[in-house]
Amino acid sequence: MNDLDQARSAINRIDKEMAALFEERMKAAEVIANFKKENGLSVKDNKREAELIAKNRSYIQDEIIESYYVQFLRKIIDLSCDYQTRCMTDLKVAYSGVEGAYAYIAAKRMFPTSQLIAYPNFQAAYKAAEVGEADCVVLPFENSYAGEVGPVMDLLFSGNLYVNQVLDLEIVHNLLAVKGADVSKIKTVVTHPQALEQCGEYIAKHGFETLSYSNTAAAAKFVKEKNDPTIAAIASDETADIFGLEILESRVNTSNSNTTRFGAFTTIQHRIAPAVNNSNERFILMFNIKNEPNSLAKTLDIIGAHRFNMISLRSRPMKDLNWSYYFYVECEGNVESDEGKSMLRALSAMCEKVKLVGSFYKA
């Protein structure tokens, strides 16, 4: 057998082995897809992909071949993601609003191939995931301009779901109206209360009357159905396309840096294994404290003493107790570490209720 025959024979043998390994790898990807489905996680995991490529390329000795191997790995990863996406096509994702709402846009970005199911309000969407009508729910819980979304914060504290993924979505509000409408003839704007707040200066400048609606996309649908050129909606450009409305003016936000944080909520708590030098790990705690002097200060001292950096602290009134509050804290770090577990034990002794709302990677 000459060198050519030997090389071809070696390739045939290697291809056979690679085919078996490829099938084994895809089966493992299917298990990962099922885990992501249960935990409300996206198919794409850029951090994991970067780590995999950095580690695996070190196995190649030939520097020239190494660059080809990296390309090979990227194609394998893409195929794995495609297969995971196929495995997750029956994932049911609840959101509040109608097609075109910002929650719809966020859900579509998190789960691009999944079945998105609209619900009329936050509570109904949350309940759908709680009782199993949906596999997960995507809801907004904080806006960079208007602050926390109160009803969702309350669901976070009192409900049974966990935040396993967070998406920061830039909010670009536009003035939408029926074909042929003119800004000078608009009398009333319709949108969600937070959008009214976020566009307050623009609305005041034009002297528009306002009408609150359940969400921005539903407001656009209302304007379309009214077919009144004196009524406009404030919503996304995607909404304009969906309902056939004209964008009379773009970016009517008071602030140019307007971002809403959306969480993917599921019944299963995603636990992130502690890693070395990972600065992207985050966790959210909610708690209410005992009515004793310095209780809040002592509680926050516990978090600091365990070397977790708080990046957000908010309070919300408790609905069933006058002048009582619960607190929302977001921290950098991994709560599954020894320090995290010790911190939770200490907080449980100090607080009336402590809830680990979720762990996730900062995008």
C-alpha positions, 0 to 999 in steps of 0.5 A: 500500500502506497502513501496515498492509500495509507492516508485515505485509509487513515481518513476513512478510519478517522471519519468513522470514529468521528461520526460516532463521536459526533453523534455522541456529542449531539446526544449530549447537546440534546441533554443540555437543550432539555436542561436549558428548556427546564431552566428557561435559558437561551440556546446561545451561551457565549461565555461557555463557547469562548471557554470551550474554544480557548481550552480545546485549541490548546490540544493542537500542537501544530500552530497552522492546524490550530487555526483550522481547528478553531474554525472546525470547533465554531462550526461544531458549536453552530451545529450543536446550537441548531440542534438544541434549537430544534429540541426546544421548538416546543418550548412555550414562553408566556409574556404580557401584552400582544405581538409587538410589545417590548416583552414580546421583543425580549422573549423573541430575542431570548427564545427565537424559535419557541412558541410565544403565548400572549397574556393580558397582564403580568399576573396572568403571564406569571401564573401561566408559568407557575401552573405549567401552562407555559414553560417559562415567562418573560417579564420586565422588572426594572427600567433605567429611567422609571425604576422598578416595575412594581407589580412584577417586583411583588410577584418576585417576592410572593410567587414561586418562580425564579429568574434564570436569565436577564436581558437588557433591552434598549427601549426606543419609543416612537409616536405611531398613528394611522396613515395620513396622520400629522403630528400637529393634529394629534390630540391624545396619546395612548400607551403604557403608564411607564411609557407615559412617564418615560416620554413625559417631556415630549408629551408636555411639550406638545400638550397631548392628552394622555390615556393609559393602556395595558401595554404599548403594543395593545395601545398601537392596536387600539389606535389602528382599530380607532382609525382616528388621525387625532389619536397616536400611540407610543410604542416600538417600530416593530409595533408600527410594522405589525399594525400598519401604523406610520412613525410620525416621530422617532425616539420620543423618550425623554432619556436617550439611555432607556433600557428595560431589564427583562427576566426569564422566570421558571419553576426551577432554580438555576444553580450556577457552579462556582467558577474561578475569576468569573466577574459576570455572575449575579444573584438576586435576593429579596427579604423583609426584616424584623421590626427591630433597631438597626435590622436593615443595617445589620442585614446589609452588613452580613452581605458585605461581610461575606464579600459580596458587592451590592449593585442594587438595593430597592424597597417596596411596601408590603401590601398586607402590612401598613408601613412595612417593606421588603427589600430587593438586592442584586449582588455580584458573585456566586451565591452557590459558593461557600461564602454565599451559603454562609451568607444565606444562613446568616440572613435567614437568622436575621430576616423574617423571610429571605428568598433567593430569586435567581442566579444568572450571568450578566450579558 
